[in-house]
Amino acid sequence: MTSQIPLTRDPTHVRHGSNIGQPLTRRDGVLKVTGAARYAADNHLPRMLHAVMAVSSIARGRVTSLDIAAAKRHPGVVEVMTLQNRPPLAGDPDAKPNPFMFRIEVLQSDKVRYANQPIAVVIAETLEAATEGAALLAPRYETEAVRIGLDDAESFVPPAVGFGEPATVQHGNFESALASAAHRIEATYETPTQFHNAIEPHAIVAAWDGDSLSVDTPSQALATAQGRIAGLFGISPGKIHIRSPFLGGGFGSKAIFSGPQMLGILAARLVGRPVKLVLRREHMYGPVGHRSPSRQRLRMGTSGDGQLAAIDHHARVTTSTFDDFYEPAADVSRSLYASPAIATSHEAVRIDIGTPLFMRAPGEATGSIALECAIDEMAEACGLDPLAFRLKNYADVEPISGKPFSSKALRECYMQGAERFGWSKRPLPPRQMRDDDGFLVGWGMGTAAFPALMFAAEARAVLKADGSGVMETGAEDMGQGARTALAQIAADSLGLDLDQVEFKAGTSDLPNAGAAGFSSHTATAGDAIRSAGATVIAKLAELATSDKRSPLFGAGNAGVVARDGRLHRRDDESRSESYVDILKRAGLAEIEARGKGARDPAEQANYAMHAHGAVFAEVKVDPDLGQIRVTRMVGAFAAGRIINPRLVQSQLLGGMIWGISFALHEQAIIDHRSGRVLNGNLAEYHVPVNVDVPHMEALTIDEYDPHVNALGIKGVGEIGITGSAGAVANAVWHASGIRPRRFPVRIEDLVNPASN
Ligand code: MOS
């Protein structure tokens, strides 16, 4: 694997201070590789008990009996928590006061709504005793017929999809535009149920002290988690202290506080001792979210010269019987390609499964594989090269909103990615290339895009008498490197070196850093940090410039710059004063300031904000056996200012690997009679391993976006998966001549395509 991102000297990569733009390794990397990093489940408190969930083996019905006595007789078992003795809650776990608060199962009913739903919790002196106790419960059920497929229930139009987006959006008249199109295609694609599968399962260590609660648990959104616990237990958020210094992945599944985590807190309440509850791997396939399956129909038409005239993207998705989250699969067609007529719509069915949740580019990943395959097929219908077709049709202005993009380097992504990949040597028809071993070789591409989102965050900056700094924000590091990238922003905002700044993150008592999700964390928390740093520096400058004894006297706030622990006059940098001297003369032990990070509503009103990219893939297909291998991939991405090129490359490559996974590997197989996940483990739920991940390169294209936020940051967490899955699928077609219609692509789809 190539490990170089070309670091150009373009302005977006010029060092902002001495830290932003540096390809630093993760600051917590050594802790992680030596095993010294303490993840939630590594905590062990005095007198702590172990809790293990018993989960439902049916997907719909009612629990009629549990052999609680047998479990309790087991040596070491202290208590069995069920519907009957679960401590009371002040809030209703089935209430839904806002669209992003999800209903959770915390033993409030004997009803079973999906397979692997928690039905009891066994609490014991040891993990073994709790595990054995849970096995002795021997649940009996009343079962009802299970609805698990996309066609198993009546469909309806969801009230909203994704993050409150309308289910149906259109402009122009699709049907008439299609009717008068010179070239047309129509295709239907199916994507499977997927599970997040973070390496670290959800885990919690909970300890009550009166009505104060201390919690070690992985969280992508600490303040949200704190608020959720506070609401359910009727205590003030300030009484709840959550530590989440390290996460072993999240992918969206740790963005909400889940039922099993709440059960750990309830178990500790019940027994009056600290309790540790760690999900077993198989428990991860039910109560902590998944990605909905989809069936997507794409219809498109172009003029005779290959200009898009009409796009229709309709997606059918699923949600649970008791809650609402709708994968916004068709949304991607609202902003990527220009067309005078665009129609996008969703319908949904309720099935007997846990509630789906945001997962690795929710909507964009699912929708872009279908859209990119359809675009490829449309290019073929027009007799055009897929790159030429995209260059002709990508949107310069967001087609439905009519807003220009705040900046857009997509054309550069196409050109530089294609150049690096060698795309110009690609024969137009499929099945033209073979390698020395006789394998069919195919090249495909896809367009990548992800909204540049910002939510709200806060940070607190401190400058101390010794000249060092502190930056505090409750940021979460899922492994993506937030602690490092945000500390780089912190150091520059304070005009200090990284080792002079204590960067505090990962606990709920720090200022709310918002969520590590939606590819928005660096932009949002980073903006709060920048603002807190700028404000504390302004305070320091005020102290100096208003003091006759300072060499900076009279320079005014606008007239100084902070660098290397000193303030310098902007007009005469030889005149400067150290932070230490300024604070000493003022007799202050420290000064502090808070800052907020948020989107700018005026900019949002005027511009569409996206990161963009282009991905190119090579696959080899065994002509006899249908086996597919990705052998090469190049992605080129424009994502605004790059805070840390090493970490960004890692994020982009990770996303591209998930794209391979979406196209060729991932799939939960659910038994339609029982509603159970048949491959609910990491051995049978396939994800790419090293041998599946070829030579890959992620290039970053210089892009300066003055509108997105003060630092010009866009997200890189999820964009890599978009475009990549489609690129692999299109390469499969170019190798084999067969258009994939369902994902992951199976061997039998290539060997015997008529059978699917
Ligand atoms: Mo993500 S799916 O925003 O963690």
Residues whose N, C-alpha, C, O or C-beta is under 5 A from the ligand:
A	BS01	MOS	F251 G252 F358 M359 R360 A361 P362 A516 G517 F518 S519
